[in-house]
Amino acid sequence: MIRLETPRLVIRDYTPADEEEYYQLKSNEGAMLKYQSDIMAHSREESDKEFAEVLADARKPDRTFYFFRVELRESGRQIGSAGYTVTERTPVGKIVHAGYFYFPEFWGQGYGTEAFREVLRFAFLEDGVYRATTGCLAENKGSERIMQKCGLIKEAEHVDWQWHEGRMKTRLEYRLLKHEYGKLSG
């Protein structure tokens, strides 16, 4: 079981005891509806099925899903999730798509940056990741700021790329390569 710690947070694999809180996060309209509707759980059954898959994947030696529960260190209260999905394995390392989502009451307090920074450290220094990518709609300034604070590099701006809330919107894509991460942490 993976367990990471920062001054204020514990970032860890989900356990069977987390099923209810997983559902609460994945079905929370504030956390998911505006920018994560494509991965939002719309029913208890949908969430339970996904949660079972998360637990099963974590036990595999060739695991692909590394999205972790993010909780406050002092209280153990879940505030969100951060991590990555392995999209390809290459001779130089894993290619992953990363992301994060949090309950709105925890936005703007630095938790997102703190958690994502630690996830990236783990990915590059302990898990053999070579390339991490992520992105957001251009209007989602908080998410973009997390990427920037964590040292990711803007790779693309896709104008009128995604249909969202009744209109086309611009999407930003960011990346970080292992050697670029080494320069940040070195």
Secondary structure, 3 states (H helix, E strand, C coil): CCEEECCCEEEECCCHHHHHHHHHHHCCHHHHHCCCHHHCCCCHHHHHHHHHHHHHHHCCCCCCEEEEEEEECCCCCEEEEEEEEEEEEECCEEEEEEEEEECHHHCCCCHHHHHHHHHHHHHHHHCCEEEEEEEEECCCHHHHHHHHHCCCEEEEEEEEEEEECCEEEEEEEEEEEHHHHHHHHC
